[in-house]
Amino acid sequence: MFWDLDGTLTDPKPGITGSVIKALEAIGMEAPSPDDLEWVIGPALLWSFEKLGTPDPQAALDHYRSFYEDGGGMYDCTVFDGIPEALTTIKANHVMHIATAKPHAYARKITAHFGLAQHMTHEFGPELDGTRNDKGELLAHALNLTGHDPAQCVMIGDRHYDLNAARSVGMKFISVAWGYGASDDLSSADGFAKTPGDLPGAVHRLLC
């Protein structure tokens, strides 16, 4: 089974939106408020800077990474209450991996820092150069490396990017209610979790 990171296991809003704001200001653009930037949590940030209308999205991303990595934004997040307990319970019966749109160079530092890495067998994310920014491509890559049967796998996430990626490779999908996908249509999910405490049961119903 595969876990999204941002918005599913962790709440990264302060670090991500704060670094986006600093990046926009660094290139002379007026920045929206953190609440108006919640939509950037989930997709590849290069795409988000394109959507924000930056004249040079790659330059904006470079500024973002400087603030995010060196300015402390990377660790300005929290693990959602109940997630560690859910991971411990589910790991007793299932092999688990991370599949995130965040570059794995950052994701692995975050999961190690917050004690999430111990639950995961592999951690998949794009390369810093944008390779596998598309989450469907990322999951296909993960399946190729792990040898898992997608029909026996589930992706857990909070955004339509996660749902679409799961569908593209033939995985089931569990939608979580506490992330940043409130405006996304996740009604076709195979399972739903209103709280982290619902996750073990939702996984059991789909995979056991």
Secondary structure, 3 states (H helix, E strand, C coil): CEECCECCCEECHHHHHHHHHHHHHHCCCCCCCHHHHHHHCCCCHHHHHHHCCCCCHHHHHHHHHHHHHHCCHHHCCEECCCHHHHHHHHHCCCCCEEECCCCHHHHHHHHHHCCCHHHCCEEECCCCCCCCCCHHHHHHHHHHHHCCCHHHCEEEECCHHHHHHHHHHCCEEEEECCCCCCCCCCCCCCEEECCHHHHHHHHHHHHC
